[in-house]
């Protein structure tokens, strides 16, 4: 079932937004950020989830086929791809893990067990690669050099996203009767770091994602999650215009605002979630695509006139979460995933 009206968008408008994402898909299935731009695995997967949510199932499956075809022998993907090759050859661990979220989301949306079985080897290799780089302290380096040497630090946002992806992988594994205890162990160790040792991650406190992502992904819950969301709200929001990408910069961004809205859903504050979602509707272009960001009070798009597929995807997924109509509508906030509370 496609998202119904959320009070800000109609089903027709949501389909129009998804159509602008499909317009940036190459014939082999890769979804670019914008025309003549590049693609990365995380945003490609986010866009695929938006496509299936809005009913563009064939386009979404074409996107997952591209993932299967381009996966490297070790289970990873390069960081950035162009239409004619690789732009950045290093490996981002969070991007690789996110394929598990996309695959489970697509199965929940379509009910296609054949798709899930076909993509299982892709998910297994990807998560095995990511978990294989977990250090003795529990951290997973944010990237791997082309030489195979891990980066020297981990990121809070990326680790929270990996935690969520591991839970999606565990849900897939359980459904297919494929036990993966090492994934569960890795997720529990990540959870401990995210809840108790935030200071051990590379400091990125200027970025909004480090504020809300542990809540969005379910790494933080209950009172501690609510306290976190209220603690920096004034710092990251611009009146009724949305969420700043970076605390000390004057632009709000569509994707961060929609993700933050879903984080408020995760703590049960639906009123704030709707308020934030509605605040980015001025960034909607006439054909349904969304501008990446806007500077206030000048109301100038930033980057100039950039309309990114990942921004439009975040809108579609947030609309689904707000309407709570599809089976997968609350997946991104962790509903229905295995509990790892020990």
Buried (B, 14 or more C-beta within 10 A) or exposed (E): EBBBBBEBBBBEBBBBBBBBBBBBBBEEBBBBBBEEBBBBBBBBBBBBBBBBBBBBBEBBBBBBBBBBEBBEEBBBBBBBBBEEEBBBEBBBBBBBBBBBBBBBBBBBBBEBEEBBEBBBEBBBBBBBBBBEBBEEEBBBBBBBEEEEEBBEEBBBBBBBBBBBBBBBBBBBBEBBEEEBEBBBBBBBBBBEBBEEEBEBBBEBEBBBBBBBBBBBBBBBBEEEBBEBBEEBBEEBBBEEBBBBBBBEEBBBBBBBBBBBBBBBBBBEBEEBBBBBBBBBBEBBBEEBBBBBBBBBEEEEBBEEEBBBBBBBBBBBBBBBBBBBBBBBBBBBBBBBBBEBEE
